[in-house]
Structure formats: structure tokens, C-alpha cells
Amino acid sequence: MVYTIQQLAALAGISTRTLRYYDSIGLLSAQRNPDNDYREYTEAQVDRLQRILFLRLFGMPLTTIRQILDAPPAIQQTALQSQRTRIVQERDHLNRLLINLDQTLSQGGPTMTDEEKFAAFKEKQITDNDAQFGPEIREKYGEDQVTAANNQYAGLTAADYAAMQRTEAKMLTLLKQVAASGTINSAAAHQVFALHKEWLHYTWPTYSAKAHQGLAQMYLADFRFHQYYTAKTGTANAAAVLAEIITKYAR
């Protein structure tokens, strides 16, 4: 069957504008009707769109998706299998959240420990972080280190988790001040470093200055860290200032 752009947009639940954009960047090229030059999509393009949408589920960049779909079938299969694993993890996480919520709503349900109340939320954060930063972090630090860090984070007590949040909040407040001051040669900047190091100890099984400096380089190189620290501090150069602080003080 051949679909018009309007028909395919309705079938997939996306906008015609999205389909036109995919066409313009060569991600999903439409064929043209010889009579009216309108975009049309064959079954093969419908299948490709389905794969695009599966790979987009966890925010995979379109450039990466194009590279995968233009690669041999074995690479496509591996990428889709990875997405399947993430979907299963998300499903299991949502099931645990429902159980947690049902226990909260139930007047006579079993009493949950403080750790049980927040386990599902920590697991969600681990899953989200892995989906967003997993490949880069694994490449830099290795599978074993990342797994150990995730396990340590998942095992934090309620008190530890609260302390970790307070540490980050204090660090972010000071980071905003240091960024506004225009210099990292200050006691406040050194305290930002100390608080960031303390914050890392909640998830890093072992600390090294070299690994800390490596993280600073990721802060500089990856726009997602820029977005995170900008949103947290309201300061556009927060990630760059934090990276500069870590580079100077991590020894």
C-alpha cells in the first residue's frame, strides 16, 4: 500500500511537519507522485518509520538513528534489541511504581520501609540516566564501574539520599555565585569542588582525581550537561565553570 503524507502521519500519530523534516535530512526519504509531485510512502518506508520511532523512544539523536538504519541489518537488530531491553525495564519499573502506589493508597496494606518507598524512583533515575548518558559513560569508565555506581546509588538509604540531594543543592547555589563572580580562584570555588566531590561519593564506589577530571571533560563536551546545569542554576556557563573548577582543584 502507498500512503500520502497525511495518511502516514495519522497512522503513526506524528505530524506531517515531522515527516517533511525527516525527508529533508534524508532520514525518511519520500518518493514523489509523478502526477502531482506529492510525497508518498511505500511499505518499506512505513517499516523504516516504525524503526525510527522505536529508536526515538529514549531520545536517541536523529543523526545516530540515520547511521544505524543505513548500517547492515545486524547493527539495526542490535540497536532494536537494546531498545527492547529498555522498554522491558521501563515496563517493569512502571509495574513497581503501581505496586508502590497501591500500597500507599491501601488503608490496610503492608507497611513499606522508607527505602521501599523510594526504591522505584531511584531505579527510574538510574534507567533515565543510562538511557541518556549510558554509552558515553561506559566508554569512558567501563561496564563494571558503571554497574557498581548504579548499585551503590540504588542501595542508598533514605537518609543518604536526602543528604546527597542537600549536598548537590548547596553546591549548585555556590556554583551560581562563583559563575557570577568571574573567577575560580576563591574559597567559594574550592568549596564547590569539595561539595561536588562529596556528592560523587554517594554513587562512586571509589574516587580518583583522574576520573573526576574526566567527568569535567564530559561536562565541557556534552551539551546535555550544559542543559542540566543551566536549568539547575539559571546560569548559561555553569557547566563550563564547574568543569574549570574540577580541573583546577582535583589532584
C-alpha positions in Angstrom: 0.0 0.0 0.0 1.1 3.5 -0.7 0.4 6.3 1.8 0.1 10.0 1.4 2.0 12.1 3.9 -1.3 12.9 5.7 -2.3 9.2 5.8 1.1 8.2 7.2 1.1 11.0 9.8 -2.3 9.9 11.0 -1.3 6.2 11.0 1.9 6.9 13.0 0.5 9.5 15.3 3.0 12.2 14.3 2.8 15.4 12.4 3.2 15.9 8.7 5.8 18.6 9.6 7.9 15.9 11.3 7.7 13.7 8.2 8.8 16.6 6.0 11.7 17.2 8.3 12.7 13.6 8.2 12.6 13.8 4.4 14.7 17.0 4.3 17.5 15.4 6.4 17.5 12.1 4.5 16.2 10.1 7.4 13.0 9.0 5.8 13.0 10.0 2.1 9.6 10.0 0.4 9.0 9.2 -3.2 7.2 11.7 -5.4 3.9 11.1 -7.2 4.7 11.7 -10.9 1.3 13.3 -11.5 1.3 15.9 -8.7 4.7 15.7 -7.1 3.2 15.0 -3.7 5.1 12.9 -1.2 4.2 9.2 -1.0 5.4 6.4 1.2 5.7 2.7 0.4 5.6 -0.3 2.8 9.4 -0.2 3.0 9.3 3.4 4.2 6.5 2.6 6.7 8.7 -0.1 8.2 11.6 2.4 8.3 9.5 4.9 10.1 8.4 2.3 12.7 12.1 1.6 13.4 12.8 5.4 13.7 10.0 5.8 16.2 11.3 2.8 18.3 14.8 4.2 18.3 13.5 7.7 19.3 11.7 6.4 22.4 14.6 7.2 24.7 15.8 10.3 23.0 18.4 8.8 20.6 19.7 11.6 18.3 18.3 11.6 14.7 21.9 11.5 13.3 22.6 8.3 15.2 19.3 6.8 14.1 20.2 7.5 10.5 23.6 5.9 10.9 22.0 2.8 12.4 19.3 2.5 9.7 21.9 2.9 7.0 24.1 0.2 8.5 24.0 -3.5 7.9 20.9 -5.4 9.3 22.9 -6.9 12.1 23.6 -3.5 13.6 20.0 -2.5 13.2 19.0 -5.6 15.0 21.4 -5.0 17.9 20.0 -1.4 18.3 16.4 -2.6 18.3 17.2 -5.3 20.8 18.8 -2.7 23.1 15.6 -0.6 22.8 13.5 -3.7 23.6 15.5 -4.2 26.8 14.9 -0.6 27.8 11.2 -0.9 27.1 11.0 -4.0 29.3 12.9 -2.2 32.0 10.5 0.7 31.8 7.5 -1.6 31.9 8.9 -3.4 35.0 9.6 0.0 36.6 6.0 1.2 36.0 4.7 -2.1 37.5 6.8 -1.5 40.6 5.5 2.1 40.8 1.9 0.9 40.6 2.5 -1.6 43.4 4.1 1.1 45.5 1.2 3.5 44.8 -1.4 0.8 45.5 0.3 0.1 48.9 0.3 3.8 49.6 -3.4 4.1 48.7 -4.4 0.9 50.7 -5.6 1.7 54.2 -4.7 -1.8 55.4 -1.9 -2.7 53.1 1.5 -3.8 54.1 3.8 -1.2 55.7 6.7 -0.2 53.5 10.1 0.8 54.8 11.4 4.2 53.9 13.8 2.6 51.5 11.0 0.7 49.7 9.0 3.9 49.3 11.7 5.5 47.2 13.4 2.4 45.5 11.2 2.7 42.4 12.0 6.4 42.0 15.8 5.8 42.3 15.5 2.9 39.8 13.7 5.3 37.4 16.5 7.8 37.7 19.1 5.1 37.0 17.2 4.0 33.9 16.8 7.5 32.7 20.5 8.4 33.2 21.5 5.2 31.5 19.3 5.9 28.5 20.7 9.5 28.3 24.4 9.0 29.1 25.0 5.3 29.3 27.0 4.8 26.1 29.4 7.7 26.8 29.9 6.8 30.5 30.5 3.1 29.7 33.0 4.0 27.1 34.9 6.3 29.5 34.7 4.3 32.7 33.8 0.8 31.7 30.8 -1.5 32.3 32.0 -2.7 35.8 32.4 0.8 37.2 29.0 2.0 35.9 27.3 -1.1 37.3 28.9 -0.6 40.6 27.9 3.0 40.7 24.3 2.2 39.8 24.2 -0.5 42.5 25.6 1.9 45.1 23.0 4.6 44.2 20.2 2.0 44.3 21.3 1.0 47.8 21.3 4.4 49.3 19.3 4.7 52.5 16.6 7.4 52.7 18.9 9.4 54.9 21.8 9.1 52.4 19.6 10.0 49.5 18.4 13.2 51.3 21.9 14.1 52.2 23.0 13.6 48.6 20.2 16.0 47.5 21.2 18.6 50.1 24.8 18.4 49.0 24.0 19.0 45.4 21.6 21.8 46.2 24.3 23.6 48.3 26.9 23.0 45.5 24.6 24.5 42.9 23.9 27.6 44.9 27.6 28.2 45.4 28.3 27.4 41.7 25.9 30.1 40.6 27.7 32.6 42.8 31.1 31.6 41.5 30.0 31.8 37.9 28.7 35.3 38.6 32.0 36.3 40.2 34.0 35.5 37.1 36.9 33.8 39.0 37.6 30.3 40.3 40.5 31.5 42.5 38.4 31.7 45.6 37.3 29.9 48.7 33.8 29.6 47.3 35.1 27.8 44.2 37.1 25.4 46.3 34.0 24.7 48.3 32.1 24.0 45.1 34.8 21.4 44.3 34.6 19.9 47.7 30.8 19.6 47.6 30.9 18.1 44.1 33.4 15.5 45.3 31.3 14.8 48.3 28.2 14.4 46.0 30.1 11.9 43.8 31.0 9.7 46.8 27.3 8.8 47.1 27.4 7.0 43.8 31.1 6.3 43.1 32.4 3.2 44.8 35.9 4.6 44.6 37.1 8.1 43.9 40.1 9.2 41.8 41.1 12.7 40.8 41.7 11.4 37.3 38.2 10.1 36.9 36.9 13.4 38.4 38.8 15.4 35.8 37.5 13.0 33.1 33.9 13.9 34.2 34.8 17.6 33.9 35.8 17.0 30.3 32.4 15.4 29.7 30.7 18.4 31.2 32.5 20.6 28.6 32.0 18.3 25.6 28.4 17.2 26.0 25.6 19.7 25.6 23.3 17.6 27.8 25.4 18.5 30.8 25.2 22.2 29.8 21.5 21.9 29.7 21.3 20.2 33.1 23.5 22.7 35.0 21.9 25.7 33.2 18.5 24.5 34.2 19.6 23.9 37.8 21.4 27.2 38.3 19.8 29.6 35.8 23.3 30.3 34.6 24.3 29.6 31.0 28.0 28.9 31.7 27.5 26.8 34.9 28.7 23.5 33.4 31.8 25.2 31.9 32.6 26.9 35.3 32.2 23.6 37.2 34.5 21.8 34.7 37.1 24.5 35.2 36.8 24.3 39.0 37.2 20.5 38.9 40.2 20.7 36.5 41.9 23.2 38.8 41.3 21.5 42.2 41.1 17.8 41.5 44.5 16.5 42.5 
